[in-house]
Amino acid sequence: MALALLALFSINASRTQAQSSCPVEAYGVRPVLPVDKNLQSQIEVTYFTTDDPNALLSEKAGINRSGSYLNLSTNQFVAKIESLMGAGLASIKKRESAVSYLGELAELNLERSPALNNPRMVNASRSTSSRGYRTDLDRQTEVFVYKGSKSDGEYYRVKLLSSFVEGNGQKSVDFDANVLLKPGQTAVFKLRSDAEIKRSGSARSYVAVTMRAVNNVSVASLRRK
């Protein structure tokens, strides 16, 4: 009995420690993170739709009971998308890449007009600019890559805030996620807000975040030369 109680206490203590290592954040709140200018992450965000509601995350139990997150190797993700597109079941609405320091906000405007589609890089501690520039968007996605606790090992924390943008530029956060990724992996998120489902109709909308690499800044600068 004493050993059983000791084991139970150890498990609970480990859970408490794991939870305390990741700060609790309110839904839809942009985190304030220290920026590490020694490391840069290379990420790619893909906004796509598929006519097969069960293609990536099954909805057999109903859309409200289905999962909304899937972790794949990047090769698996690319093969799946190519297969769906080849069958005429998927369409990529927008794909953008960004390079940012760890802890820096990468703001990817996934439906901006082609002439204005460059990602904007701002320090995560600053507020974004006025909402006027959002009038050409359907969706705005913010991504933060940062190093968490030592228990994360070779993985990096990826914080994603994705917002539905209405025709008048008004936006509302409809997806807030914090996952572990390492280079060569892709996190796939199914967008299930009422507004997104209404806009996409029978199709299902997804946002996928691919972590291409995390490089030392000096190494990254040498590669660009």
PyMOL commands that set and color helices and strands:
alter all, ss='L'
color gray80, all
select helices_A, chain A and resi 2-20+74-86+114-116+131-136+150-152+194-200+217-224
alter helices_A, ss='H'
color red, helices_A
select strands_A, chain A and resi 36-50+69-73+90-102+105-109+120-122+139-146+156-165+171-181+185-191+204-216
alter strands_A, ss='S'
color yellow, strands_A
deselect
rebuild
show_as cartoon
